[in-house]
Amino acid sequence: MNTAAIRALLLAAAIAAPFSTAQATGRLTCETVAPDKWLTEDALTKKLTADGWLVRFMKKDGGCWEVYGTTPEGQRVEAYFHPATGEKLLVGQRGKILFRAGEK
C-alpha cells in the first residue's frame, strides 16, 4: 500500500471517529434499561455518598453506571452499578476484581 493510500485511510478514520457509536470497555454489560428508568448521576452520587463512597467521576458504560471513586474502606476503585437500582455489580482495582455480585 502506498503512502497516499495510508494517509487517506488515516484521515478517513480520524474524521469518522467522533461519529462512531460509543463502545463499552467490555468489563461488564448490564441488562437493557429504558433511559427514563436510569438513576440520574446526582441520585446515584447521593446514594453512594450516603453509603460512604467518595465519587470522583462517573459515566455510562456497557449499559451500567461506571464509577471511579473511593470505597467506604478507603480503596480507590472502578465500580459498576445497575442503572436503575444502583446495586453494586462489580468493583475492580488495577485489573483485580475485588467484588462481583453473586460471588462470595
C-alpha positions in Angstrom: 0.0 0.0 0.0 1.4 3.4 -0.9 1.9 6.4 1.4 -1.0 8.3 -0.2 -3.4 5.5 0.4 -2.3 5.1 4.0 -2.8 8.9 4.6 -6.2 8.7 3.0 -7.3 5.9 5.3 -5.9 7.6 8.4 -7.7 10.8 7.5 -11.0 8.9 6.9 -10.6 7.2 10.3 -9.9 10.5 12.1 -13.0 12.1 10.5 -15.2 9.1 11.3 -14.1 8.5 14.9 -16.2 11.3 16.6 -19.3 10.0 14.9 -18.9 6.3 15.7 -21.1 4.8 18.5 -19.6 4.6 21.9 -18.2 1.2 22.8 -18.3 -0.3 26.3 -14.9 -1.3 27.8 -16.1 -4.9 28.0 -15.6 -5.3 31.7 -19.3 -5.6 32.4 -22.5 -5.3 30.4 -25.8 -4.6 32.2 -29.3 -5.6 31.2 -31.0 -3.1 28.9 -32.9 -0.5 30.9 -35.1 2.2 29.3 -33.3 5.6 29.5 -36.1 7.1 31.6 -35.7 4.4 34.2 -32.0 5.2 34.8 -30.9 6.8 38.1 -29.5 10.3 37.4 -25.9 11.0 38.2 -27.0 13.1 41.1 -29.3 10.4 42.5 -26.6 7.7 42.3 -23.9 10.0 43.8 -26.2 10.8 46.7 -26.9 7.1 47.3 -23.2 6.2 47.1 -22.2 9.1 49.3 -24.8 8.0 51.9 -23.2 4.5 51.8 -19.7 6.0 52.5 -18.3 6.2 49.0 -16.4 9.2 47.6 -17.4 9.6 43.9 -14.8 11.2 41.7 -16.2 10.6 38.2 -19.0 8.6 36.6 -20.1 7.7 33.1 -22.4 5.3 31.3 -20.6 2.2 30.1 -22.0 -1.1 28.8 -25.5 -0.1 30.0 -24.2 0.4 33.5 -23.1 3.3 35.6 -19.3 3.1 35.8 -18.0 5.0 38.8 -14.4 6.0 39.7 -14.1 6.7 43.4 -13.2 5.6 46.8 -15.0 2.8 48.7 -16.1 3.2 52.3 -12.9 1.1 53.2 -10.7 3.7 51.5 -9.8 1.8 48.3 -9.6 3.8 45.1 -11.5 1.7 42.6 -13.5 1.5 39.4 -17.0 0.1 40.1 -20.1 -0.7 38.1 -23.7 -0.2 39.3 -27.1 -1.2 38.0 -28.5 1.8 36.1 -32.0 1.7 37.6 -31.4 0.3 41.1 -27.9 1.5 41.9 -27.0 -2.1 43.0 -23.2 -2.7 43.2 -22.3 -5.2 40.5 -18.5 -5.1 40.1 -15.6 -3.4 41.9 -12.1 -3.5 40.5 -8.7 -2.1 41.3 -5.8 -2.1 38.9 -7.1 -5.1 36.9 -8.0 -7.1 40.0 -11.7 -7.9 40.8 -12.4 -7.0 44.4 -16.2 -7.7 44.2 -18.6 -9.2 41.7 -22.3 -9.5 42.5 -23.4 -13.1 43.1 -19.9 -14.3 44.0 -18.7 -14.9 47.5 
